């Protein structure tokens, strides 16, 4: 829904370390001012997709809409960079609401538990030349006794066009109440290509033979090594607000991505 009623008098400009992003931040701040993120009407993130994810993570619970402008190498989550008419663009922008994943990973060290949030995906990877062996349970029921391969990931609709797509996982429409469960280079069962799960599913992954076949758990960019089990579910209580120019919403980008070849 557009933001016509908002004046966007307090804008916070945040930039990645790229020189282009830093220069854009200085120019935009000179032109529009630069408010502290706390209490801002909107945050404008200048960089690439990685910086957009960093910004969203840093302000997970603030409920401040984030509008990205591409000053980095990858800009799937970003709008086109322009200095002119920024206030009008923010007022016309469409807001996309997304929920991150909650990950609880238990370590091989007794009593050590890691909790993290992921906007794109939670992934499990083999740490050595030995293939990982994983058991998959959904809502307390074992659905796959043993997956033998490089690993496994659970992706949100927003993250379905990222790493999930590169390992041949399905692209999910942003408003679909689904999660993608996708194997990474499966060896056995070789024909298994993953599953679509309801977004209220509780996913549990057990690492089989963790001493011989150690596995890492990664929530976006936060990695925890030598885990024995991982539990994943959608964090419904956390809502992230992303802003896109009309006709360039994340819904439209995800739809368009399915027709690329």
N, C-alpha and C positions, 0 to 999 in steps of 0.2 A: 504494500500500500504506500503511495507517495506521501511525502512529508510537507505538504503545502503550508500547513498551519505553523510549522516551526520556522523561526527566523535564523537559526544557526549563528547566533552572535558569538558563541564561545567554541572555537574549533581548536583541537589539539593536533599538531602536525608531528608525526613520528617518522623517523627515517632509518633505513638500514645503513650499513657501513659503506655501501657503494658511493663513489664520488658523485654520480648523477643524482642519487637520492638525497645526499647531503646538500647539494646545490639547490635542488628543488625545494627542500625544506626551508632553506634560507630565503629563497625568493617568495614562497607562499606565506611564510611568517611575516615578512616585510609588508606584504600586500594585505593580508587578512588578520594579522595578529596571531599569537600563538598562546592559547590558554593551557593551563595544566590539565592533564587527562582527567583527574578527579573533578567532577562537576561540569565537564565539557558537554556541549550538545551533540558533538560527534568527534570521532577520531579519524583523521586522514592518515592512512599508512602508506608510506612511500618506499617502494622496493619491489620484490618479487613475491611469489607465493610463499616461500619460506618465511619471509618477514611478516607476511599477513598472518600466518599461523602463529608466529611468535607473539604478535600483537594481541590476537584473540586469546591466546593462553594467558598472557599477562593480565588481561582484563576479563577473565572468565566469569566473575560474579558481579561485575559492575553494571551490566545491562546498558552499556553505552554503544550506540551503533557505530560500526567501523566501515569506512569507505576507503577502499584501496585504489591507489593509482600506480600504474606500472612504471617503476624505475629500476627494474631488475632484469634477470635473464628469463624467468618464466612468469607468465602473468595470467594463468587460467582463472585465478580468483580476483584479478584486479581489473579496474576500469582503465580506459585510455587516459594518458596523462595530458592535461591541459590546464593552464593557469587561469584562463578567462572564465568568468561566469560560474565560479565554484559554488557560490551560495545557491544559485538557481539549480545547479546540477544536484546538489544535496536535497533540495526541496522536491525535485522531481524523482529522485532515486526511489527504487522499490526495495523494501526490506525483506530479506530472507532470514528465516529463523531456523537454526540448527541446534541439535543436542549432541554433546560429545559422548564418548564411551568412557565408562569407568572400568579400570583394570585393577585387580588385586592379584599380585604374583607372590607366591611363597617360594622362599629360597631353600637351597639344599642345606644352608646353615640353620639349625633348629631355632624356631621362634622368630626368624627374620621374615618380615612381610613388607612388600613394596606396594604402595597405592599410587596410581597416576591416572590422569585423564588424557584422552586422545580425541582429536577432532577428526582426523582422517581414518586411522586404522590402528589396531593392536596386532602385532605380528610376533610369531614365534619362529626362531631360526636355529638350525644346528650350528654348534660352535666349532666343530672339528670336521675331519673328513668322514666321520661316521654319520650315516643318515639318522635323522631324528625319528623316534617312535612315539606317537602321540595317541591318546585315547580321547574321544570327543563325546561329551554328554551335553544334552540340551534339556533344561528344566528337570534335572535329576535323573534323566533316562539316558543310558549309554546308546549312542546312535552309530558310532563307529569304533569297534574294539581296538583297531590299530591302523594308524596312518603312518606309512614309512616313506620319508622323503626329506626335502630340504626344510620344510616347515609348513606354516599355516597362517592365515591372517583373517581378521574380522574387520570389515570396512563399513563405515557409515555411507549414506547416499552422497554426502558431500565429498567423501574420500574415495568413492567408487571409481572415479576417473584418474586417480593417482596410481599408487603402487598396485592396487587391486587390478586395474586395467592392464598393467604391464605383465601380470602373470595370468592373463586371460580370464579374469573374473568379470562378472556382469556389471554393466553400468545401470545404476538405480536412479530413477527420477527422484528429485529432491524431496518431493512431498510423499513418496512411497513409505509406508510404515514397515520398512524392511531393513535387514542387515545382510551383507554378503559374507558368507563363509567360504573362503577360497584356499585350496591347497597350493603350495609352492613346490614345483617340480616333484609331483608325487611319483613314487616308484611302485608302491602297493597300497591300496588298490589302484592300478594304473589308469583305469577308466573313470575313476571318480573325479568329477570336476567341481565339487563343492555343493553348496546349498544356499537357498534363500530362506532367511529366518524372519519371523515377526520381530518387530523392534522391541517387544517386551520380553524376548527370550533371555534366559539366564544360561550362559555358555560356560562350560568348565572343560579345560584342557589339562589332562594329566600327562606328565612326561614319563614314559616307560624307560627303564634302564638309565636313569639320569647320571649315574657315575660313569658308565661306559659311553653314553651318548648325550653329553651336556647340551642344554638348550638355553638360548637367550630370549627374553621377552622385551618387546619394544613398543612403547606407547608413543606414536609419532616419532619423536627424536630422543626420547628418554629410554635408555637401555639398562636392563638388569640381567646379569649373567647367572648361569647355573640355577635355574628355577626348577621346581618340581611340579608345580601346578599353577594354572592361571584361570581366574574367573573374570568374565566380561559381561557387562550389561550396559544398556543405555542410561545415561545420567539425565533422567527426565526433569530433574529439579533445576538444571542449568540450561539457560537459553542464550545462545549467542546471536547477535544481530549484525548481519552483513548487508551492506547497501550496494546496489548495482544500478547503473544507468538503464532507463527504459529500453527494452529490446535486447538487453545484454545481461539479463538476470542469470543467476546460477542455474535455474531451471532450463532456460534457453540454451545455455552453454552445454549442459549435460545432454540435452536432446540433440543438439547439433553434433556433439562428439560421436554419437552413435551412427552417424551417416558419413564419417570420415573414412577414407580408405587409402 
